Amino acid sequence: MPEAIALVAGDCLYKLVPAGAVPGKYSAFFATADEMSMLKGMSFDQLCDRIGFPLESQQTRRFDIYEVTAKHAITVFASTIAGTTQNGYRQSGGGTQTMITNRSAFSVPVLIGTFPCA
């Protein structure tokens, strides 16, 4: 079951997208700063496995990092990313995703950097 997490105005969440892409207007899944820290130093394959990136999103070796900021207090929901299988390729999952149920409560995504894989 997802865990409810209370955020306050100014709290930030993050999203990795393939380099050159932008998060969709209604994209709901982000990560906390703690989860982003856990990804540092991982190889490309380890990172993709942990967060369950679809194969079509793995056509780059770099990811851009976007940040959204809560405009006011809001509850978001964290859950463990399940394992996936796509075209016979299995990913273990295991990362934590944070779901925003009301994107209008957050700023527009701002590009803050790139995420190099080890």
Contacts in CASP RR format, 6 or more apart in sequence:
PFRMAT RR
TARGET T0000
AUTHOR 0000-0000-0000
METHOD contacts of the structure
MODEL  1
MPEAIALVAGDCLYKLVPAGAVPGKYSAFFATADEMSMLKGMSFDQLCDR
IGFPLESQQTRRFDIYEVTAKHAITVFASTIAGTTQNGYRQSGGGTQTMI
TNRSAFSVPVLIGTFPCA
1 79 0 8 1.000
2 77 0 8 1.000
2 78 0 8 1.000
2 79 0 8 1.000
2 99 0 8 1.000
3 77 0 8 1.000
3 78 0 8 1.000
3 79 0 8 1.000
4 75 0 8 1.000
4 76 0 8 1.000
4 77 0 8 1.000
5 75 0 8 1.000
5 76 0 8 1.000
5 77 0 8 1.000
5 78 0 8 1.000
5 98 0 8 1.000
6 73 0 8 1.000
6 74 0 8 1.000
6 75 0 8 1.000
7 13 0 8 1.000
7 70 0 8 1.000
7 73 0 8 1.000
7 74 0 8 1.000
7 75 0 8 1.000
7 76 0 8 1.000
8 70 0 8 1.000
8 73 0 8 1.000
9 70 0 8 1.000
9 71 0 8 1.000
9 72 0 8 1.000
9 73 0 8 1.000
10 69 0 8 1.000
10 70 0 8 1.000
10 71 0 8 1.000
11 69 0 8 1.000
11 70 0 8 1.000
12 33 0 8 1.000
12 67 0 8 1.000
12 68 0 8 1.000
12 69 0 8 1.000
12 70 0 8 1.000
13 30 0 8 1.000
13 31 0 8 1.000
13 32 0 8 1.000
13 67 0 8 1.000
13 68 0 8 1.000
13 70 0 8 1.000
13 76 0 8 1.000
13 98 0 8 1.000
13 100 0 8 1.000
13 106 0 8 1.000
14 30 0 8 1.000
14 31 0 8 1.000
14 32 0 8 1.000
14 33 0 8 1.000
14 35 0 8 1.000
14 36 0 8 1.000
14 65 0 8 1.000
14 66 0 8 1.000
14 67 0 8 1.000
14 68 0 8 1.000
14 112 0 8 1.000
15 23 0 8 1.000
15 27 0 8 1.000
15 29 0 8 1.000
15 30 0 8 1.000
15 31 0 8 1.000
15 65 0 8 1.000
15 66 0 8 1.000
15 68 0 8 1.000
15 109 0 8 1.000
16 31 0 8 1.000
16 39 0 8 1.000
16 47 0 8 1.000
16 51 0 8 1.000
16 63 0 8 1.000
16 64 0 8 1.000
16 65 0 8 1.000
16 115 0 8 1.000
17 23 0 8 1.000
17 57 0 8 1.000
17 63 0 8 1.000
17 64 0 8 1.000
17 66 0 8 1.000
18 57 0 8 1.000
18 58 0 8 1.000
18 59 0 8 1.000
18 60 0 8 1.000
18 62 0 8 1.000
18 63 0 8 1.000
18 64 0 8 1.000
19 60 0 8 1.000
19 62 0 8 1.000
19 63 0 8 1.000
19 64 0 8 1.000
19 114 0 8 1.000
20 60 0 8 1.000
20 64 0 8 1.000
21 64 0 8 1.000
22 66 0 8 1.000
22 109 0 8 1.000
22 111 0 8 1.000
23 66 0 8 1.000
23 109 0 8 1.000
25 103 0 8 1.000
26 103 0 8 1.000
27 103 0 8 1.000
28 99 0 8 1.000
28 100 0 8 1.000
28 101 0 8 1.000
28 103 0 8 1.000
29 97 0 8 1.000
29 98 0 8 1.000
29 99 0 8 1.000
29 100 0 8 1.000
30 68 0 8 1.000
30 76 0 8 1.000
30 97 0 8 1.000
30 98 0 8 1.000
30 99 0 8 1.000
30 100 0 8 1.000
31 39 0 8 1.000
31 51 0 8 1.000
31 96 0 8 1.000
31 97 0 8 1.000
31 98 0 8 1.000
32 78 0 8 1.000
32 96 0 8 1.000
32 98 0 8 1.000
35 95 0 8 1.000
35 96 0 8 1.000
35 98 0 8 1.000
36 65 0 8 1.000
38 50 0 8 1.000
38 95 0 8 1.000
39 47 0 8 1.000
39 50 0 8 1.000
39 51 0 8 1.000
39 115 0 8 1.000
41 117 0 8 1.000
41 118 0 8 1.000
42 50 0 8 1.000
42 117 0 8 1.000
42 118 0 8 1.000
43 117 0 8 1.000
43 118 0 8 1.000
44 58 0 8 1.000
44 61 0 8 1.000
44 117 0 8 1.000
44 118 0 8 1.000
47 53 0 8 1.000
47 63 0 8 1.000
47 115 0 8 1.000
47 117 0 8 1.000
48 58 0 8 1.000
48 91 0 8 1.000
49 91 0 8 1.000
49 92 0 8 1.000
49 93 0 8 1.000
50 81 0 8 1.000
50 92 0 8 1.000
50 93 0 8 1.000
50 94 0 8 1.000
50 95 0 8 1.000
51 81 0 8 1.000
51 93 0 8 1.000
51 95 0 8 1.000
51 97 0 8 1.000
52 81 0 8 1.000
52 83 0 8 1.000
52 84 0 8 1.000
52 91 0 8 1.000
52 93 0 8 1.000
53 91 0 8 1.000
54 86 0 8 1.000
55 86 0 8 1.000
55 87 0 8 1.000
55 89 0 8 1.000
61 117 0 8 1.000
62 114 0 8 1.000
62 115 0 8 1.000
62 116 0 8 1.000
62 117 0 8 1.000
63 114 0 8 1.000
63 115 0 8 1.000
63 117 0 8 1.000
64 111 0 8 1.000
64 113 0 8 1.000
64 114 0 8 1.000
64 115 0 8 1.000
65 111 0 8 1.000
65 112 0 8 1.000
65 113 0 8 1.000
65 114 0 8 1.000
65 115 0 8 1.000
66 109 0 8 1.000
66 110 0 8 1.000
66 111 0 8 1.000
66 112 0 8 1.000
67 109 0 8 1.000
67 110 0 8 1.000
67 112 0 8 1.000
68 100 0 8 1.000
68 103 0 8 1.000
68 106 0 8 1.000
68 107 0 8 1.000
68 108 0 8 1.000
68 109 0 8 1.000
68 110 0 8 1.000
69 106 0 8 1.000
69 107 0 8 1.000
70 105 0 8 1.000
70 106 0 8 1.000
71 105 0 8 1.000
71 106 0 8 1.000
71 107 0 8 1.000
72 105 0 8 1.000
74 100 0 8 1.000
74 102 0 8 1.000
74 105 0 8 1.000
74 106 0 8 1.000
76 98 0 8 1.000
76 99 0 8 1.000
76 100 0 8 1.000
76 101 0 8 1.000
77 98 0 8 1.000
77 99 0 8 1.000
77 101 0 8 1.000
78 96 0 8 1.000
78 97 0 8 1.000
78 98 0 8 1.000
78 99 0 8 1.000
79 96 0 8 1.000
79 97 0 8 1.000
79 99 0 8 1.000
80 93 0 8 1.000
80 94 0 8 1.000
80 95 0 8 1.000
80 96 0 8 1.000
80 97 0 8 1.000
81 93 0 8 1.000
81 94 0 8 1.000
81 95 0 8 1.000
81 96 0 8 1.000
81 97 0 8 1.000
82 93 0 8 1.000
82 94 0 8 1.000
83 90 0 8 1.000
83 91 0 8 1.000
83 92 0 8 1.000
83 93 0 8 1.000
83 94 0 8 1.000
84 90 0 8 1.000
84 91 0 8 1.000
84 93 0 8 1.000
85 91 0 8 1.000
100 106 0 8 1.000
END
